[in-house]
Amino acid sequence: MKVSIITICYNRKETIANSIQSVLSQNYPNIEYIVIDGNSTDGTKEIIESYGERISTYISEPDNGMYDAINKGLKLATGDVIGLMHSDDEFYDNEVISKVVTMLKMFHSSDGIYGDGIYVTNDLEEKIVRNRIGGAYNYKKIKSGWLPLHPTVYLRKSVIEKLGYYDLDFKIASDTEFLLRYLFKNKLNLAYLNTYLVKMRMGGLSTSPSRAFEVLFEDYRIYKHHGLPAFRAVFKKKLRALTQYLD
């Protein structure tokens, strides 16, 4: 089984090397690694290019935001299964993709899998600030604001080709729209891999305190767009997130 992993970035010279090395150190042999850069100007491109042919496909050009870049990667991917590795994040260990493939082979009728993740501070100490446990999949939970952690979701390429890409009308939370469209509207069957898959650093687009209200408003628009009780869903989603920080 071939797995495509997509990293998108723009001016991430401080973290991009760790993300790339996290992918390249996976012990699963059949990985297609795609890096889409938005024409960085801070030295990020030079770091990416230093890995040479170890990166399967590399593009650096202006784009219309992170979700446009992800869509470029999705259209280039040739793997049976596709997942994301954001430029601020790392895999939890070097066996993550092996575990993903094993799970997909066990649950061969599933459309994909998801797992757990942790959020850490953006410093040398990397103190854990949020424990994101996905829990067993339940369609009813989606109506109450539950969604799997986006970077832990691995989907079969055939599913993505059928259901489409990220909606560029949403600039900050298009991953929420993507997951709702796949899981709520189309009722995809996902298997839960009960283990940590990713370590995420605080300070990315969706976790930035300065953009919290923008994310909140866009989430509201997305839930309303899909015919869900938007205020209740967003409130419960944020309340669930708060308890994860408290834990």
N, C-alpha and C positions, 0 to 999 in steps of 0.2 A: 504493500500500500504506500503510495507516494503522498507526502504531506507538504503542502505549500504554506510557508510562513511569510507574512507580509509585515514589513516595518516601514512606517511613514515618518518623516521628520522634517523639521525646518529649524535651523540654528540651534542644534542640540549637541554642541561639541563637548559639553561636560558629561553627558550621559550616553551618547550614542555608542561608544566603544563597548561599554558594559553590556548594552542590549545586544549588540552584534555577537560578542563573545559568548553570551548566554545561549544564543541560537546555535552557533558553530560548535559549542561544547556538548550538545545533545548526543547521547549514545545511540540514537536511532539513525541508521545509515541513509535512508531514502528521503532526504529533505530537499525541497526546492526553496531557496531563500531569495526573496524579492525585497529590494530596498528602493523606496520611492522618496526622493528628496525634493523639496520645493524650491530648489536653487538657493541653498543656504549661502550666507556671506561671512560666517564667523569661523570657518575652518572645518565645519562638519563634513563638507564634501571631501576634503583631503583625507580625513580619518576613514571615511567609507571606502574611498579608492585604495587605501593602503591594504585592504583585505583582498584585492584583486579578484581572481576567479573563484575564490571561496564563496563569494556571493553570486548566486546563479544569474540574477537579473538586477541591473542597477540603472535607474533613470534619475536625472537631476534636471528639473525644469519648473518654471512657475506653474502654480495650480490655483484652484479656487477654494482652498481650504483643505482641512484634514480629510474630510469625507470624500472630496473629489480625488485626493491622492489615494485613499483606500480603494475607491472604485477602479482607479487605474491598475492597482495591484491585482484586484480580483479578476479583471479582464485578461491580465497576463498569466495568471496562475494556471498551471496544468496538472496540479495534484488531484488525487482522488478526494482529499480532504483539505480544507483551508482554515487557517487560524491567523491571529494577529499577535504581533509583539511590538508594543508601542515603544518609542525611543526613550522614554523615561523608566521603562520597566525591565524586569529580568524574569527568566524562568525560576521557579522555586528550587529546582535541582536539575541535574543533567539527565534525568530519566523521565521527564514530563512527557515528551512526545512518544516514547515507548509505551508509557501507561495509556496515553490517549488512543494509540493504535490498538493496543490489546483490548481496551474497552469497546472500541468500535467493532472489532472482530467478534467479540462476545455477543454484543447487541447489534447483530448485522442488519436488523430491520429498522434500527433507529436512524433518524435523519442527521444526528450529530450528538455531541456530548458537551457537558459543561462541568466545571469543578469549583474549587474554593480558591481564595486569594487573601493576601494580606496587604495592607497599606503601611508604608514606613515613612519616617521623616526624611526630608531631602537633605541629609547631612551624613557625616562619616559614621555616626552612631547607628543610624538606621533603626531608630526606636519604633516598635510596632505601635501604631495609633488606631488601627481599625482591623478587626478580624471579620472577614467577609465569608461566611459559611453559606453556601448555596442552599443546601438541604434538598430533599427529594422533590422531584418535579411534580407540580400539581397545577392543572389548568385554572382552577378556581382562584389560586393565589394571585394570578396575573391581574385579575380585576381589582385586587387590593394593593396594587403597586409593586408586587414582587416581580423581579426579573433576574435571570442569572447574571453574574459578573461578566460584562462584555468581553474582556480579554481572555476569559477562560472558555469561550464558546468556540467549538470546532464543528464546522458543517461540511457535509458532503457537497462537492462541487456541483453535482447534478441538481441539488436543491437550490443553490444560489442562482444557477442559470435559469431555473424555473420561476423563482419568486422575485428576482431582481436585486438591484444594488441599493446603496444608501441614498436617501432623498436629500438633495442639496438645498432644498428649501429650509432645512433646519441646520444651523451652523454649529451649534454646540452640543445638542443632544440627539443627533440623528441616529445614534446607536440605539436610543430608546425606541424611536420609530421603527427602526429595522427589526428589533427584537419583537415588538408588539405585532408588527405585520407578519412575521414568521410564526410566532408562538400563539398569539391570540386570534388573529384573523384566519390564518391557515392551519392552525392547530398541529404544528410540527411535533413529532415524537422525539424528545431528547432524553438521553440517558445521563444519570448523575454519577460523576466520578468523585467519590468522597475522599478527596485528598487535595492538598495545596498544589496549584499549578503555576501561580504567578505572584511575584512580589512587585507592588506598584509604589512609586514615589509620589508623595503629595506635591501639589503644585502644578499638575497638568491642567489642561483646558477645563475638564469637567470637575476638578477638585479645587480649583483656585477660589479662595474666599472672595476675591474682588469680582468674580463673575457668578457668584452663587445665585443672585436674584435672576440673572439672565437664564441660567440653567433651569431654575424653578419655573419661570414663565414659559420657557420653551417646552418643558415637560408637560405643563398644563395644556398647551396648544396641541401637543401630540396625543395625549390621552383623549382630549375632546375630539380630535380628528378621527380617532378610531371608535368613537361612539361610547366611550367609557365615562363613568362619573368622575370627571377630571379632578375636581377639588379633593374628593375623598381619596382617590388613588394616589395623587401627589402627596397629600398629607401623610398617608400611611407609609408611602415609600420613604419619605424623609424621617418619619418617626422610627422606622426600622433601621435606617442608617444611623440615627442617633444612638440607639441601643447597642449597635455594633461598636461605636466609639466608646461608649461607657464600659462595655465588656473588656 
